[in-house]
Amino acid sequence: MKRLFTPLVMLALAGSLVLPGCAKKEETTGGTTTDSTLSLGDLPQETSPAPGTTYAPGTEPAPAPVSTTPSRPRTTTPRPTPRPTPAPTPTGTVVPAGTSLALTMDTEVSTKDKVVGDAFTATLANDVIVDGKVVFPAGSKVTGHVAEAERPGKTSGRGRMVLSYDSISANGKTYSIDTMGAAIQGKSGTAGDATKIVGGAAAGAILGKVLGGKVGTGAAVGAAAGTGAALLSRGPDPKVKAGETVTISLDRSVTVRVPA
């Protein structure tokens, strides 16, 4: 009996030494058992302690600070819109409106043989000088057209003609002038008509005496003849003779490039 008791005592002592180190702490809450034993292998990768540090259960590393500054939206710089290239400013000498030009007609222009739209030419008689520079030298050619043409009537009234001066050519360049000349009125034909009537009446009176008829009858016949001749004739047509000088004034300014 003594021999059996001794081994049992030794086993009990050995069990008491081993069980406290291997026992697991069990907590029972509401009938649920939780294993509270932790090992380093059970920790998440993000919260694993760094080498050389001790992990304390129940503590977690502080989260990284979150920036409270609002993020700015990404903006792109717009490309500048190309500006159109401005038209070059014309350079040259300005001949102001109202400048006088003396022109010599190259050919005769008359309502007798010209109608609206017919062209004509003239030659500049004198130099046109602006700021000490000759902008249009004498001899420059001017072209134009008939803007209005009205022949005189057979009974009464005067004819009327208006010339338009379109351009002038100087120093190898042509410039638009667009200038309207003054109206040209024909001479009145009333005096000539009266002479024809009086002359006809006198001839009729003489003719009546020669024929032995009554003077009144002859005079009346002569007067009628003179009046008929006057009604069939026109007054003189307005015209500008070849070689005649006409002075015009520019209706608008003209920019001229003067050679250096």
C-alpha beads as a LAMMPS data file, in Angstrom:
LAMMPS data file: protein, C-alpha beads

260 atoms
259 bonds

1 atom types
1 bond types

-500.0 500.0 xlo xhi
-500.0 500.0 ylo yhi
-500.0 500.0 zlo zhi

Masses

1 110.0

Atoms # bond

1 1 1 0.000 0.000 0.000
2 1 1 2.825 2.329 0.901
3 1 1 4.496 1.579 -2.455
4 1 1 1.334 2.431 -4.435
5 1 1 0.747 5.680 -2.577
6 1 1 4.149 7.100 -3.346
7 1 1 3.763 7.028 -7.178
8 1 1 0.297 8.580 -6.939
9 1 1 1.636 11.472 -4.909
10 1 1 4.333 12.089 -7.449
11 1 1 1.834 12.145 -10.332
12 1 1 -0.402 14.589 -8.480
13 1 1 2.467 16.949 -7.872
14 1 1 3.525 16.791 -11.526
15 1 1 -0.029 17.517 -12.703
16 1 1 -0.320 20.523 -10.442
17 1 1 2.825 22.014 -11.948
18 1 1 1.835 21.463 -15.607
19 1 1 -1.861 22.466 -15.568
20 1 1 -1.480 26.149 -14.500
21 1 1 0.844 26.927 -17.493
22 1 1 -1.333 25.256 -20.087
23 1 1 -4.727 26.206 -18.789
24 1 1 -6.791 28.550 -20.801
25 1 1 -8.803 31.265 -19.190
26 1 1 -12.401 30.830 -19.963
27 1 1 -14.997 33.526 -19.466
28 1 1 -18.606 32.669 -19.534
29 1 1 -21.042 35.419 -20.398
30 1 1 -24.606 34.487 -20.965
31 1 1 -23.589 30.910 -21.627
32 1 1 -20.949 31.818 -24.253
33 1 1 -17.348 30.816 -23.823
34 1 1 -14.680 33.151 -25.235
35 1 1 -11.115 32.119 -25.763
36 1 1 -9.035 35.089 -24.625
37 1 1 -5.681 33.576 -25.383
38 1 1 -3.946 35.666 -28.169
39 1 1 -0.860 34.998 -30.117
40 1 1 1.138 37.227 -32.501
41 1 1 -0.057 35.179 -35.431
42 1 1 -3.677 36.201 -34.705
43 1 1 -3.050 39.965 -35.123
44 1 1 -4.069 41.690 -38.390
45 1 1 -1.270 42.562 -40.734
46 1 1 -1.924 46.299 -40.403
47 1 1 -1.809 46.294 -36.601
48 1 1 1.084 43.882 -36.065
49 1 1 3.572 45.406 -33.648
50 1 1 6.937 46.421 -34.986
51 1 1 9.857 44.252 -34.081
52 1 1 11.224 45.010 -30.634
53 1 1 7.888 46.368 -29.299
54 1 1 5.407 44.763 -26.973
55 1 1 1.828 44.436 -28.008
56 1 1 -0.645 45.319 -25.341
57 1 1 -4.020 43.674 -25.770
58 1 1 -6.927 46.119 -26.076
59 1 1 -4.884 48.916 -27.669
60 1 1 -4.768 49.804 -31.379
61 1 1 -2.512 52.233 -33.238
62 1 1 -4.013 55.689 -33.798
63 1 1 -5.499 56.154 -37.312
64 1 1 -3.671 58.358 -39.774
65 1 1 -4.814 62.030 -39.624
66 1 1 -7.349 62.986 -42.274
67 1 1 -6.807 66.306 -44.045
68 1 1 -9.726 68.688 -43.596
69 1 1 -8.572 71.033 -46.371
70 1 1 -11.051 70.822 -49.294
71 1 1 -9.462 69.572 -52.461
72 1 1 -9.325 72.079 -55.293
73 1 1 -10.888 71.064 -58.581
74 1 1 -8.448 70.489 -61.364
75 1 1 -8.597 73.319 -63.824
76 1 1 -7.156 73.613 -67.292
77 1 1 -5.853 76.849 -68.722
78 1 1 -7.827 77.726 -71.884
79 1 1 -5.834 78.401 -74.972
80 1 1 -5.918 82.047 -76.045
81 1 1 -8.109 82.719 -79.053
82 1 1 -6.003 84.019 -81.940
83 1 1 -6.882 87.582 -82.822
84 1 1 -7.507 88.461 -86.464
85 1 1 -4.746 90.386 -88.099
86 1 1 -5.886 94.019 -88.517
87 1 1 -6.012 95.379 -92.014
88 1 1 -2.999 97.534 -92.817
89 1 1 -3.647 101.237 -92.516
90 1 1 -3.339 102.880 -95.907
91 1 1 -0.363 105.181 -96.081
92 1 1 0.011 108.124 -98.363
93 1 1 -0.996 111.727 -98.840
94 1 1 -4.648 112.625 -98.406
95 1 1 -6.122 114.937 -101.006
96 1 1 -8.998 116.551 -99.082
97 1 1 -12.522 116.902 -100.376
98 1 1 -13.088 120.251 -102.057
99 1 1 -9.717 120.273 -103.822
100 1 1 -10.048 121.909 -107.245
101 1 1 -8.952 120.182 -110.441
102 1 1 -8.666 122.071 -113.729
103 1 1 -9.411 119.732 -116.633
104 1 1 -9.111 120.154 -120.394
105 1 1 -11.682 118.191 -122.381
106 1 1 -10.095 115.848 -124.929
107 1 1 -13.164 115.784 -127.196
108 1 1 -16.428 117.675 -127.447
109 1 1 -19.244 116.420 -125.230
110 1 1 -22.767 117.504 -126.197
111 1 1 -26.341 116.359 -125.773
112 1 1 -26.547 116.365 -129.533
113 1 1 -24.539 113.156 -129.837
114 1 1 -24.127 111.947 -126.228
115 1 1 -26.586 110.091 -124.034
116 1 1 -26.536 108.981 -120.409
117 1 1 -23.722 106.499 -119.779
118 1 1 -21.464 107.610 -122.667
119 1 1 -17.814 107.939 -121.620
120 1 1 -15.401 110.812 -122.135
121 1 1 -11.831 111.704 -121.145
122 1 1 -10.074 114.845 -120.001
123 1 1 -6.526 115.892 -119.095
124 1 1 -5.402 117.567 -115.862
125 1 1 -4.243 121.067 -116.810
126 1 1 -2.277 121.976 -113.648
127 1 1 -0.378 120.161 -110.889
128 1 1 -2.347 119.339 -107.751
129 1 1 -0.094 119.997 -104.743
130 1 1 -0.779 118.914 -101.142
131 1 1 1.664 119.613 -98.263
132 1 1 4.325 120.622 -100.760
133 1 1 4.000 117.364 -102.708
134 1 1 2.689 116.988 -106.245
135 1 1 0.002 114.352 -105.812
136 1 1 -1.517 114.690 -109.296
137 1 1 0.905 116.021 -111.916
138 1 1 -0.323 117.979 -114.919
139 1 1 -1.122 115.640 -117.788
140 1 1 -2.843 113.022 -115.580
141 1 1 -5.791 111.436 -117.349
142 1 1 -9.353 111.673 -116.022
143 1 1 -12.191 109.422 -117.169
144 1 1 -15.892 110.077 -116.741
145 1 1 -19.355 109.495 -118.139
146 1 1 -22.497 111.466 -118.969
147 1 1 -24.779 111.310 -115.930
148 1 1 -27.638 113.398 -117.331
149 1 1 -28.479 114.503 -120.874
150 1 1 -31.587 116.432 -121.884
151 1 1 -31.908 118.089 -125.242
152 1 1 -33.793 121.403 -125.576
153 1 1 -37.414 121.223 -126.663
154 1 1 -38.719 122.292 -130.089
155 1 1 -41.047 124.907 -128.651
156 1 1 -39.302 126.230 -125.556
157 1 1 -36.879 125.321 -122.728
158 1 1 -33.159 124.777 -122.458
159 1 1 -31.133 121.603 -122.690
160 1 1 -29.304 120.236 -119.638
161 1 1 -26.198 118.071 -119.223
162 1 1 -24.368 116.768 -116.152
163 1 1 -20.956 115.066 -116.305
164 1 1 -19.604 112.629 -113.710
165 1 1 -15.818 112.318 -113.208
166 1 1 -14.970 108.787 -112.147
167 1 1 -11.203 108.316 -111.811
168 1 1 -7.802 109.872 -112.321
169 1 1 -4.586 108.062 -113.294
170 1 1 -1.298 109.400 -111.912
171 1 1 2.171 107.902 -111.447
172 1 1 1.057 104.540 -112.790
173 1 1 -1.895 104.188 -110.408
174 1 1 -5.602 104.861 -110.825
175 1 1 -7.636 106.501 -108.050
176 1 1 -11.418 106.726 -107.757
177 1 1 -12.668 110.303 -107.363
178 1 1 -16.464 109.884 -107.883
179 1 1 -17.113 113.573 -108.416
180 1 1 -20.190 115.104 -110.030
181 1 1 -19.728 118.234 -112.096
182 1 1 -22.049 121.217 -112.178
183 1 1 -25.050 121.146 -114.509
184 1 1 -24.411 122.648 -117.938
185 1 1 -27.390 124.585 -119.332
186 1 1 -27.902 125.245 -123.029
187 1 1 -28.533 128.760 -124.303
188 1 1 -32.090 129.871 -124.801
189 1 1 -33.430 129.736 -128.367
190 1 1 -36.251 132.274 -127.747
191 1 1 -34.512 135.164 -129.532
192 1 1 -33.854 133.061 -132.604
193 1 1 -37.420 131.857 -132.662
194 1 1 -38.710 135.423 -132.428
195 1 1 -36.506 136.470 -135.342
196 1 1 -37.881 133.652 -137.448
197 1 1 -41.463 134.659 -136.626
198 1 1 -40.949 138.402 -137.292
199 1 1 -38.991 137.703 -140.452
200 1 1 -41.740 135.419 -141.724
201 1 1 -44.410 138.046 -141.065
202 1 1 -42.475 140.769 -142.919
203 1 1 -41.866 138.502 -145.870
204 1 1 -45.561 137.694 -145.951
205 1 1 -46.497 141.389 -146.037
206 1 1 -44.153 142.095 -148.931
207 1 1 -45.420 139.051 -150.753
208 1 1 -48.994 140.270 -150.311
209 1 1 -48.244 143.651 -151.851
210 1 1 -46.503 142.127 -154.834
211 1 1 -49.383 139.800 -155.483
212 1 1 -51.862 142.671 -155.099
213 1 1 -53.704 141.039 -152.292
214 1 1 -54.622 142.514 -148.978
215 1 1 -51.752 143.386 -146.698
216 1 1 -53.427 141.736 -143.730
217 1 1 -53.849 138.505 -145.574
218 1 1 -50.205 138.420 -146.689
219 1 1 -48.917 139.298 -143.244
220 1 1 -50.968 136.562 -141.667
221 1 1 -49.628 134.001 -144.115
222 1 1 -46.047 135.117 -143.475
223 1 1 -46.498 135.017 -139.726
224 1 1 -47.866 131.506 -139.898
225 1 1 -44.903 130.408 -142.007
226 1 1 -42.420 131.924 -139.540
227 1 1 -44.122 130.293 -136.541
228 1 1 -44.053 126.894 -138.222
229 1 1 -40.304 127.181 -138.854
230 1 1 -39.711 128.047 -135.203
231 1 1 -41.730 125.084 -133.946
232 1 1 -39.730 122.704 -136.133
233 1 1 -36.311 123.892 -134.822
234 1 1 -34.545 123.256 -131.488
235 1 1 -32.514 125.546 -129.292
236 1 1 -28.757 125.029 -129.014
237 1 1 -27.609 121.809 -127.282
238 1 1 -25.537 122.202 -124.102
239 1 1 -21.954 121.152 -124.774
240 1 1 -18.339 121.349 -123.691
241 1 1 -15.992 121.935 -126.600
242 1 1 -12.738 120.054 -127.144
243 1 1 -9.870 121.963 -125.499
244 1 1 -12.224 123.832 -123.167
245 1 1 -11.157 123.960 -119.498
246 1 1 -13.577 122.756 -116.849
247 1 1 -12.907 123.151 -113.112
248 1 1 -14.314 120.583 -110.705
249 1 1 -14.100 120.133 -106.912
250 1 1 -13.566 116.710 -105.366
251 1 1 -16.664 115.421 -103.611
252 1 1 -14.608 113.213 -101.276
253 1 1 -11.044 112.845 -100.059
254 1 1 -8.570 110.640 -101.928
255 1 1 -5.502 108.936 -100.464
256 1 1 -2.622 109.021 -102.930
257 1 1 0.680 107.198 -102.730
258 1 1 3.258 109.711 -103.765
259 1 1 6.543 108.250 -105.101
260 1 1 9.615 109.099 -103.014

Bonds

1 1 1 2
2 1 2 3
3 1 3 4
4 1 4 5
5 1 5 6
6 1 6 7
7 1 7 8
8 1 8 9
9 1 9 10
10 1 10 11
11 1 11 12
12 1 12 13
13 1 13 14
14 1 14 15
15 1 15 16
16 1 16 17
17 1 17 18
18 1 18 19
19 1 19 20
20 1 20 21
21 1 21 22
22 1 22 23
23 1 23 24
24 1 24 25
25 1 25 26
26 1 26 27
27 1 27 28
28 1 28 29
29 1 29 30
30 1 30 31
31 1 31 32
32 1 32 33
33 1 33 34
34 1 34 35
35 1 35 36
36 1 36 37
37 1 37 38
38 1 38 39
39 1 39 40
40 1 40 41
41 1 41 42
42 1 42 43
43 1 43 44
44 1 44 45
45 1 45 46
46 1 46 47
47 1 47 48
48 1 48 49
49 1 49 50
50 1 50 51
51 1 51 52
52 1 52 53
53 1 53 54
54 1 54 55
55 1 55 56
56 1 56 57
57 1 57 58
58 1 58 59
59 1 59 60
60 1 60 61
61 1 61 62
62 1 62 63
63 1 63 64
64 1 64 65
65 1 65 66
66 1 66 67
67 1 67 68
68 1 68 69
69 1 69 70
70 1 70 71
71 1 71 72
72 1 72 73
73 1 73 74
74 1 74 75
75 1 75 76
76 1 76 77
77 1 77 78
78 1 78 79
79 1 79 80
80 1 80 81
81 1 81 82
82 1 82 83
83 1 83 84
84 1 84 85
85 1 85 86
86 1 86 87
87 1 87 88
88 1 88 89
89 1 89 90
90 1 90 91
91 1 91 92
92 1 92 93
93 1 93 94
94 1 94 95
95 1 95 96
96 1 96 97
97 1 97 98
98 1 98 99
99 1 99 100
100 1 100 101
101 1 101 102
102 1 102 103
103 1 103 104
104 1 104 105
105 1 105 106
106 1 106 107
107 1 107 108
108 1 108 109
109 1 109 110
110 1 110 111
111 1 111 112
112 1 112 113
113 1 113 114
114 1 114 115
115 1 115 116
116 1 116 117
117 1 117 118
118 1 118 119
119 1 119 120
120 1 120 121
121 1 121 122
122 1 122 123
123 1 123 124
124 1 124 125
125 1 125 126
126 1 126 127
127 1 127 128
128 1 128 129
129 1 129 130
130 1 130 131
131 1 131 132
132 1 132 133
133 1 133 134
134 1 134 135
135 1 135 136
136 1 136 137
137 1 137 138
138 1 138 139
139 1 139 140
140 1 140 141
141 1 141 142
142 1 142 143
143 1 143 144
144 1 144 145
145 1 145 146
146 1 146 147
147 1 147 148
148 1 148 149
149 1 149 150
150 1 150 151
151 1 151 152
152 1 152 153
153 1 153 154
154 1 154 155
155 1 155 156
156 1 156 157
157 1 157 158
158 1 158 159
159 1 159 160
160 1 160 161
161 1 161 162
162 1 162 163
163 1 163 164
164 1 164 165
165 1 165 166
166 1 166 167
167 1 167 168
168 1 168 169
169 1 169 170
170 1 170 171
171 1 171 172
172 1 172 173
173 1 173 174
174 1 174 175
175 1 175 176
176 1 176 177
177 1 177 178
178 1 178 179
179 1 179 180
180 1 180 181
181 1 181 182
182 1 182 183
183 1 183 184
184 1 184 185
185 1 185 186
186 1 186 187
187 1 187 188
188 1 188 189
189 1 189 190
190 1 190 191
191 1 191 192
192 1 192 193
193 1 193 194
194 1 194 195
195 1 195 196
196 1 196 197
197 1 197 198
198 1 198 199
199 1 199 200
200 1 200 201
201 1 201 202
202 1 202 203
203 1 203 204
204 1 204 205
205 1 205 206
206 1 206 207
207 1 207 208
208 1 208 209
209 1 209 210
210 1 210 211
211 1 211 212
212 1 212 213
213 1 213 214
214 1 214 215
215 1 215 216
216 1 216 217
217 1 217 218
218 1 218 219
219 1 219 220
220 1 220 221
221 1 221 222
222 1 222 223
223 1 223 224
224 1 224 225
225 1 225 226
226 1 226 227
227 1 227 228
228 1 228 229
229 1 229 230
230 1 230 231
231 1 231 232
232 1 232 233
233 1 233 234
234 1 234 235
235 1 235 236
236 1 236 237
237 1 237 238
238 1 238 239
239 1 239 240
240 1 240 241
241 1 241 242
242 1 242 243
243 1 243 244
244 1 244 245
245 1 245 246
246 1 246 247
247 1 247 248
248 1 248 249
249 1 249 250
250 1 250 251
251 1 251 252
252 1 252 253
253 1 253 254
254 1 254 255
255 1 255 256
256 1 256 257
257 1 257 258
258 1 258 259
259 1 259 260
